[in-house]
């Protein structure tokens, strides 16, 4: 994916495990001398990590943000996401994958699905962001992450009518897109991706076994 013509520079950040920094020395050993790759200290939260990377990169164009635990990501899945983002103007782009695509290609993958009027989707682990809006949204983003597991706090943030439609599974992707845009004062865009690789992450032992199996089969081709 590093050879994608749309990507100019890459910032890599070690992961924080329970407030302890990840293996930054190993990162430098692997990528320290690679052209266009910069090792950036991780923040205490994902939002802070993003701000750290933007401070170093100082980008003038959109920035692609990817979590470090999606090892099945392919050039094709990444190129598709970037191409779809380029077809509309927005500040933040976020991919969702149809349940059918995920279960057809990765039947053993355990994913969290959300039902919308258009169908059932799982979220990706990529974002395309306009760096000019990140600082103004950082505080609200942190608050949203903190409240995501409290229905009452979340309802106060998004509104009871929106939450009710979500619970009744009558919400559309466009309505969700519009609500996020309104909360953060930006233009958000949902990108439907046929590539499950943008979302299959390694959070549990079962995820690791699945990924190792897929990578082993790929190496034999």
N, C-alpha and C positions, 0 to 999 in steps of 0.2 A: 504493500500500500504506500510505502515511502516514495515510490517512483511515480506516483500519480502526478500528472502535470499541473493539477490544480493546487497542489500542496507545496508551499515555498519553504517553510520552516516548521520544525517539530519541537515542542517542549515536552520533556518526559519528567514525571514527578514520582518519587518513591511513595509507596502507600503507608499511611499511618495505621499501626496496629495498636489499639488501646492506648493512644496518645504517645506511642513510641514510633520514631521514624523508621521507615523501611530501609533496605540495604542500599543506601546511596552510594557507598564505595563501589559496590558491584555494578551499579548503573554507570558510574564513571568509567569503570573498566571495560564495559561493553560498548558504551556509546560516546564516551568522552571525546574521542577523536574523529567521530563520524561527522561529515559535512552536513550542515543545516540542522543538526540535532543539538538541543541545549538542555542540560539537566537543571531543573528548577526545584527549589525546596518546596515540599508539600505544606499546605496550610493545616489548621486544626479542623477545618470543615471542607467539603467539596467546593463550596462557594469561594472560600478564602484561597484554596489551591488554584482555582480558576483566575482569581484576581492576581495572584503571584505570577502565573504564567503570562498573563496579558501585560503585566508591568515589565517583564523581561522582553517579550516579543515585540511590544509596541506596534501591533498590526494596524494597517490602514484598510485591509480587506476583512471579509468575514473569517471567523475562526471556527475550525472543526474541533469539537471536544469529544473525546472518547474515553470511556473508563478503561482501566488496565486489565480487566478480567473478561475480555471477549476474544479469546484466542482463535475462534473460528472465523473471525472477520476476514473477508476476501476482497481483492481488488474490485471484483464485479459488484459486490454488495455496497462497497464504499462509493464506487463510481455512479451507481444508480441513485444513491441518496444525494450526492452532490449535484447530479444532473437535474433531479426533481426540484431541488432547492433553487436552482438557477432559473426555473420557469416562473417563479413568482417572487414578489418583493415582500420581505418580512425581516424582523429583527431576530427572531428565534425560530428555528426549524427543529421539529422533533419527529422521529419515525415511530410508526406502530406497525405491527406485523399481524396479519389475519391468523386466527387460530388454525384454520385449515392448512395454511402453508407451513406453520410450525410443526403440526402433528404429522403432516405428510412427509416432511424431510427429516424431522428429528422426533420420532414418536416416543422416545424415552425421556425427553426433556421435560422437566417440571417447571412450569411457568405460571405466573399470576395473570389471569385474564380479566378483562373488563368488558361487559356487554354494552354496546351502543345500538342505536336504532339500525345502523348500517351493518352491524355484525359484531363478532367478538374478536377483540384484539389484545395483544400483549405489547408492552412498551419496549422501545429500543434502548441502547446504551450509548447513543450518539446524540450530539447536538450540533447544529450550525448556528453560530451567534454573531450578531453585530457587536463588535467590541465597544462601540460608542455608547451602548445602552446598559452595559453590564454593571457599572458602578451605581447607577441610579436604581437598579433593580435588586442589588445584592441584599439589602436589608430585608426587603419583602420576601425574597427567595429563602433566606435563612428562616424567617418566621413561618413560611409555608411548610418547610421541611420539618420544623419543630412541632407544628400543629397537625401534621398529616395523620397521626394515630389517635387524635382526640376528635371524635365526631362533633362535639359541641363547639370546640374552638374552630374547627374547620368550617362548620356551618356559618359561624359568625363572619368568617373570612370570605366565603364564596356565596353566601346567601342561602336561606332555607329552601326557596323554590328550586334553585339549581340542584341542591343536595337531594331534594325529593325526586326530581326527574332522574337523577343519577341512580337513586335507590330503586326506582320503578323501571329502570333500564329503558327509559324512553328518550334519553339524552342523545343528541347527534354529535358527531365529531366537530361539525362547524360551531355548534353551541359551546362545546368545551373550548374550542379554539378562541372563540369570541370572549368567553369568560376570563381565560388566562390573559388575553390581550388587555382587557379592561382592568383587571387587578393590578397588573404590572405597568400599565401605561405604555405598552409596546404593541407591535404587530406580531402575533404568533402564527405559525403555520404547521399543521399536522401533515406529515408525509407518509402515505401508505406504502410500505415496502414489502415486496414478495420474498425478501431474503431474511430468513430467521437468524442468520449469522450476526446481524446487527444487534441482536438482543440476548443471545444465549450466553449467559455469564456463569462464572464459577464461584458459587456461594456456598455450596454444600458438597460433601464427599461424593454424592451421586452425580453431581454436575462434573466433577473432576474425572470420574470414571467414563462418563459419556464423551467428554472432550478428548480424553486420551485414546479412546476407541476410534473416534472419527479421524483424529490426526494420524493414528497408526495405519488405518485403511488408506488414507490419502497418500501416505509415504510409500505404500506398496504399488501405487498406480504408475 
